[in-house]
Amino acid sequence: MTQAIKWRPKRDADGNIKPGCWETSAGYTVAEFRTPEVTYGITRPGGKAPSLYTPDRLQVAKLIDADERARA
């Protein structure tokens, strides 16, 4: 059984919260894009750009979990 993902707001270099952006305790970043539909971009720990995308907010945690397992 997987552990629940712990989320926190993503902050910029000055410590300000970035709207529509979160990060996990494992280092994944999730950003909400509107292009014009909502899409969530998931960046792996240490990554510079999203590697995974989904239009379904409920799929974000599942994609992160699957990615963590694949990288283990």
N, C-alpha and C positions, 0 to 999 in steps of 0.2 A: 504494500500500500504506500502511496506517495504522501509526502508531507504537504500541508497547505502552503501555498506561496505567500510570503510576507511582502507586502507592498509599502512603499513610501513615496511621497512626492519627489520628483526629480528637481534638483536645484542647480542653478547656474554657478559660475565661478564666484559670484558675489554673495551666494547664499540665498538668492531669491527663488521662490518656487516657479517652475516653468509650467504654465497652464497646459493641460492636455498631455502631460508627460509624467510617467511613473517609473520607478525602478524597483527591482526585487532585491532581497538580501543576497541572492546569488550573483547579482551584477547585471542582469538583463534589464534593458531599457525598453519601455513601450511608449510609443508616441501616437497620438490620435491625429490623423490627417483627414482633411475634407477636400475631396478631389472629384466631383462635388459630393459624392457619397462618403460616408465615414469609413475609413480604413485604418487598421492598427498595424503599425510597423514595429517589429520586434528586433532589437539589436542584441547580439550576443555579447557576453562580458568581454571588454577590451576592443570591441568592434567599433568601426567608425560610421557604418551605415547599416540600415535594417537588412537582415538576412531572410526574415520571414514576414509575411503579410497575411492579414485576414480581415474581412469585412464584419466578422462575427465576434463581438466582444467576449462571448462565452467560450470561444475557441482559444483565446490568448493563453490562458493558463494551461490548456491541454497541449498547445504547441510548444510552450516552454518546457513542460514536463517531458514531452517526447524528444525534444532537442537535447535536454540534459541527459536522458538515458542513452541516446545515440552517441553522445560525446564521451560518455563514461567508459 
